[in-house]
Amino acid sequence: MFGGDLGVEDLRACLAAIAPVELLGMRLLTQQPHLIAVPPSIPRNLLVDAVTEIIDYTERSAAAARQLAHLPPIPLMTASVLEFGL
């Protein structure tokens, strides 16, 4: 799949290169943190879109986690685990 060995540093670099996901709901909460405590001052359709986006993202994240849980382990031959004396 990768055409070679994937080392710990390669994996770290790959994960660090992933851009954060921009969610409308999170942006609205940052701009108006009182949304949870009082009726929102934003249009209902915008709030519906934001909540729908967060639900969709949560479902996709859960599906990805389920897929990752079923991947076979990959031995890291070059990694040292000092806690186990290796």
Secondary structure by P-SEA (a helix, b strand, c coil): cccccccaaaaaaaaaaccccccaaaaaaaaccccccccccccaaaaaaaaaaaaaaaaaaaaaaaaaaacccccccccccccccc
